[in-house]
């Protein structure tokens, strides 16, 4: 079995208290009394994945491995032909301490029936990991907070598994083959998705499209589809909007949450991220099964199944970039998304946003002492624009964690040196970007690690 090493960045030292008591909200004793079969399956998946014994499924942990094995067992039970062993397709992430964090992907496929298309693939993926635990002092005693991640992303894994069941049951009507994958170490720069595309799956050029399921459980806030303005995917969504569906997603031009679809964009594979968007419990111990709207998830499942069926059976060539007509690229009122640029903005001669995070943001970021004292951590999503002169402007918080962390992230990005501006059709353009700035507290004598996304 092949193992690939991915470098991560390590920085300043912070202390937290040693582990103590477990903390998790109690489940509703009457939940599931009148559930449909699908909702009952959703609950079963989420309850297992968010078990306290898995301690938040931190990348490389025994909890993440146990969930990977559960995903394998479910996919196999649902009739998916597995392409990995039960322990998954293992890969490594090297760390500056000299050790290697070991994670894994689990995936299989259902073959399409059309001889001319069955060697082409639609990938349906969901991240399995979360951010683990945090130890803090409450009323003089040490309490372990478990970030169970029910919506982020047990909901997406549950949706992926039930989609596998539906596609397997109706496999005779799918022309293309469909791959189902649980990604490991997504919070480590989408390492699992990167490894799958670049080291593990040899036919990545035959992947026609990817569907990413991340945070799909809080439908009362809306249901969204982010395609990075891909006109082919938008067209399929629009076609389904004219049909009777239990729910319709809103196509968003802004990325609700950076996730594994970004690795597919980097390989120029069209991808859509289905999500119910941002929610206040994200990356907190309150992200438990009690916040999920399982009835809405059932409606989303039906819609996404119909979308995948349409995607699998379409005769059109789904291309990575179908650019909308623009009167004058580079006009002051035109803002082009980062992934739509012909030549993307560059920081220190690199188009990879991780270069900006590594060489600038995490070099000058200072963890607010009050946040360290209060055990505040999380990932701040920051929007900004790079203008035609390469200056960073209009910095704003897309997803807040706490004002202390928000302000520090904005401060550092606003002070950025000039970039090389993006170009569209040969002209410099104003480019919009969203990056995740991670603040994470780890145990004493360990280093603070920032996941670069």
Residue pairs with C-beta under 8 A, 6 or more apart in sequence:
1 85
1 89
1 90
2 91
2 199
2 200
3 90
3 91
3 92
4 91
4 92
4 195
4 199
5 92
5 93
5 94
5 100
6 91
6 92
6 93
6 94
6 188
6 189
6 191
6 194
6 195
7 93
7 94
8 93
8 94
8 95
8 96
8 101
8 188
8 189
8 449
8 451
8 452
9 96
9 357
9 358
9 362
9 449
9 450
9 452
10 95
10 96
10 97
10 447
10 448
10 449
11 362
11 447
11 448
11 449
11 450
12 367
12 447
12 448
13 444
13 445
13 446
13 447
13 448
14 367
14 372
14 441
14 442
14 448
15 441
15 443
15 444
16 134
16 135
16 136
16 375
16 441
16 442
16 443
16 444
17 135
17 136
17 137
17 142
18 135
18 142
18 443
19 133
19 135
19 142
19 144
20 135
20 141
20 142
20 143
20 144
21 141
21 142
21 143
21 144
22 52
22 144
22 146
23 143
23 144
23 145
23 146
23 285
24 52
24 146
24 148
24 285
24 288
25 285
25 286
25 288
25 290
27 47
27 289
27 290
28 290
31 43
31 289
32 39
32 40
32 43
35 43
35 294
36 298
38 162
38 298
38 301
39 294
39 295
39 297
39 298
41 158
41 161
41 162
41 165
42 155
42 158
42 159
42 162
42 292
42 294
42 297
42 298
43 289
43 294
45 74
45 154
45 157
45 158
45 161
45 162
46 150
46 154
46 155
46 158
46 217
46 289
46 292
47 289
48 67
48 70
49 57
49 67
49 70
49 128
49 154
49 157
49 158
50 148
50 149
50 150
50 154
50 288
50 289
52 146
52 148
53 63
54 61
54 62
54 63
54 64
54 66
54 67
55 61
55 63
55 132
55 133
55 146
56 63
56 130
56 131
56 132
56 133
56 146
56 147
56 148
56 149
57 63
57 64
57 67
57 128
57 129
57 130
57 132
57 149
58 64
58 129
58 130
58 131
58 132
58 133
59 93
59 101
59 103
59 129
59 184
59 185
59 186
59 187
59 188
59 191
60 93
60 101
60 102
60 103
60 185
61 132
64 103
64 104
64 128
64 129
64 184
64 185
65 87
65 88
65 104
67 128
67 157
67 182
68 87
68 88
68 104
68 105
68 106
68 128
68 182
68 184
69 86
69 87
69 88
69 106
71 106
71 128
71 157
71 161
71 182
72 82
72 84
72 86
72 88
72 106
73 86
74 161
74 164
75 82
75 106
75 107
75 108
75 161
75 164
75 180
76 82
76 108
78 161
78 164
78 165
78 168
79 110
79 164
79 165
79 168
79 169
79 171
80 108
80 109
80 110
80 164
80 168
80 180
81 108
81 109
81 110
81 111
82 106
82 107
82 108
83 89
83 107
83 108
83 109
84 104
84 105
84 106
84 107
84 108
87 104
88 104
88 105
88 106
88 184
89 104
89 105
89 106
89 107
89 195
89 196
89 200
90 102
90 103
90 104
91 102
91 103
91 104
91 105
91 184
91 185
91 191
91 192
91 195
91 199
91 200
92 100
92 101
92 102
92 103
93 100
93 101
93 102
93 103
93 185
93 188
93 191
94 100
94 101
95 101
95 449
96 447
97 446
97 447
101 185
101 188
103 129
103 184
103 185
103 188
103 191
103 192
104 184
104 192
105 181
105 182
105 183
105 184
105 192
105 195
105 196
105 200
106 128
106 181
106 182
106 184
107 179
107 180
107 181
107 182
107 196
108 179
108 180
109 121
109 177
109 178
109 179
109 180
110 164
110 167
110 168
110 171
110 174
110 177
110 178
110 180
111 118
111 171
111 177
112 118
112 120
112 171
112 174
112 175
112 176
112 177
112 178
112 312
113 171
113 172
113 173
113 174
113 175
114 175
114 176
117 175
117 176
118 175
118 176
118 177
119 177
119 203
119 206
120 176
120 177
120 206
120 207
120 208
121 176
121 177
121 178
121 179
121 203
121 206
121 207
121 208
122 176
122 177
122 178
122 179
122 207
122 208
122 209
122 210
122 211
122 308
122 311
122 312
123 178
123 179
123 181
123 207
123 209
123 210
123 211
123 264
124 160
124 163
124 164
124 178
124 179
124 180
124 181
124 210
124 211
124 213
124 308
125 160
125 180
125 181
125 182
125 183
125 193
125 210
125 211
125 212
125 213
125 260
126 153
126 156
126 157
126 159
126 160
126 181
126 182
126 183
126 212
126 213
126 214
127 153
127 156
127 157
127 182
127 183
127 186
127 187
127 192
127 214
127 259
127 260
128 153
128 157
128 182
128 183
128 184
128 186
129 183
129 184
129 185
129 186
129 187
130 147
130 148
130 149
130 152
130 153
130 187
131 147
131 149
131 187
131 283
131 440
132 147
133 144
133 145
133 146
133 147
134 144
134 145
134 147
134 375
134 377
134 441
135 142
135 143
135 144
135 145
135 375
135 443
136 142
136 143
136 145
136 375
137 143
145 285
145 375
146 285
147 283
147 284
147 285
147 287
148 154
148 285
148 287
148 288
149 287
150 217
150 287
150 288
150 289
150 290
150 291
150 292
151 215
151 216
151 217
151 218
151 276
151 279
151 281
151 282
151 287
151 291
151 292
152 214
152 215
152 282
152 283
152 287
153 186
153 213
153 214
153 215
154 217
154 289
155 215
155 216
155 217
155 292
155 297
156 213
156 214
156 215
156 216
157 182
157 213
158 297
159 213
159 216
159 297
159 300
159 301
159 304
160 180
160 182
160 213
161 180
162 301
163 180
163 213
163 301
163 304
163 305
163 308
164 180
166 301
166 305
167 174
167 178
167 180
167 305
167 308
170 309
173 309
173 313
174 309
174 312
174 313
175 312
175 313
176 208
176 311
176 312
176 313
178 308
178 312
179 207
181 196
183 190
183 192
183 193
183 196
183 260
184 191
184 192
185 191
185 192
186 192
186 193
186 259
186 260
187 451
188 451
189 354
189 451
189 452
189 453
190 259
190 260
190 262
190 263
190 453
192 260
193 260
193 262
193 263
193 264
194 263
194 266
196 263
197 204
197 263
197 264
197 267
197 269
198 204
198 267
201 207
204 267
204 269
207 264
207 269
208 269
208 270
208 311
208 318
209 233
209 269
209 270
209 271
209 272
209 311
209 318
210 261
210 264
210 269
210 270
210 271
210 272
211 271
211 272
211 274
211 304
211 307
211 308
211 311
212 259
212 260
212 261
212 264
212 271
212 272
212 273
212 274
213 274
213 275
213 304
214 257
214 259
214 260
214 273
214 275
215 256
215 257
215 275
215 276
215 277
215 279
215 282
216 223
216 274
216 275
216 276
216 297
216 300
217 276
217 291
217 292
217 293
217 294
217 296
217 297
218 276
218 277
218 279
218 291
218 292
218 293
219 247
219 276
219 293
219 296
219 297
219 299
219 300
220 293
220 296
221 276
221 277
221 278
221 279
222 250
222 276
222 277
223 247
223 248
223 249
223 250
223 274
223 275
223 276
223 296
223 300
223 303
224 249
224 250
224 251
224 252
224 256
224 274
224 275
224 276
224 277
225 233
225 237
225 249
225 250
225 251
225 252
225 272
225 273
225 274
226 251
226 252
226 254
226 255
226 256
226 261
226 272
226 273
226 275
227 233
227 234
227 237
227 251
227 270
227 271
227 272
227 273
228 255
228 265
228 271
228 337
228 339
228 340
229 253
229 324
229 337
229 340
230 270
230 271
230 272
230 318
230 320
230 321
230 322
231 322
231 323
231 324
232 270
232 316
232 317
232 318
232 319
232 322
233 270
233 272
233 318
234 251
236 307
236 310
236 311
236 314
237 249
237 251
237 272
237 307
239 310
240 248
240 303
240 306
240 307
240 310
241 248
243 306
245 302
245 303
245 306
246 298
246 299
246 302
246 303
247 296
247 299
247 300
247 302
247 303
248 303
249 274
249 303
253 337
254 383
254 398
254 432
254 434
255 273
255 434
256 273
256 275
256 277
256 278
257 273
257 275
257 277
257 278
257 381
257 399
258 381
258 434
258 435
258 436
258 453
259 273
261 271
261 272
261 273
262 453
264 270
264 271
265 271
265 320
265 339
268 320
268 321
269 320
270 318
270 319
270 320
272 307
274 300
274 304
276 296
276 300
278 398
278 399
279 291
281 287
281 288
281 291
282 378
282 399
283 377
283 378
283 379
283 401
284 378
311 318
321 340
323 340
323 424
326 334
326 424
326 425
328 334
329 336
329 424
329 425
329 427
329 429
330 388
330 424
330 427
330 428
330 429
330 430
332 430
334 429
334 430
335 385
335 429
335 430
335 431
335 432
336 422
336 424
336 429
336 430
336 431
336 432
337 431
337 432
338 344
338 345
338 353
338 422
338 431
338 432
338 433
338 434
340 424
341 422
341 423
341 424
341 429
341 431
342 423
342 424
342 425
342 426
343 351
343 422
343 423
344 351
344 422
344 431
345 351
345 386
345 390
345 419
345 420
345 421
345 422
345 431
345 433
346 419
346 420
347 353
347 355
347 356
347 359
347 360
347 416
347 419
347 420
348 355
348 356
348 359
349 420
353 433
353 435
353 453
354 452
354 453
356 416
356 419
356 435
357 435
357 437
357 450
357 452
357 453
358 452
360 412
360 416
360 417
361 409
361 412
361 413
361 435
361 437
362 450
364 412
364 415
365 408
365 409
365 412
365 437
365 439
366 408
367 408
367 439
367 448
368 404
368 405
368 408
370 376
370 404
371 377
371 402
371 404
371 405
371 439
372 441
375 441
376 401
376 402
376 404
376 405
376 439
377 401
377 405
377 439
377 440
377 441
378 401
378 402
378 405
378 438
378 439
379 399
379 401
379 436
379 437
379 438
379 439
380 397
380 399
380 400
380 401
380 405
380 406
380 409
380 436
380 437
380 438
380 439
381 397
381 398
381 399
381 434
381 435
381 436
381 437
382 395
382 396
382 397
382 398
382 409
382 410
382 413
382 434
382 435
382 436
382 437
383 394
383 395
383 396
383 397
383 398
383 432
383 433
383 434
384 392
384 393
384 394
384 395
384 396
384 413
384 432
384 433
384 435
385 392
385 393
385 394
385 430
385 431
385 432
385 433
386 392
386 393
386 419
386 421
386 422
386 430
386 431
386 433
387 393
387 421
387 430
388 421
388 428
388 429
388 430
389 418
389 421
390 418
390 419
390 420
390 421
391 418
391 419
392 413
392 414
392 416
392 419
395 410
395 413
395 414
396 410
397 406
397 409
397 410
398 434
400 406
401 439
405 437
405 439
408 439
409 437
412 437
413 435
413 437
421 428
421 429
421 430
421 431
422 428
422 429
422 431
423 429
435 453
436 451
436 453
438 450
438 451
440 448
440 449
440 450
440 451
441 448
442 448
442 449
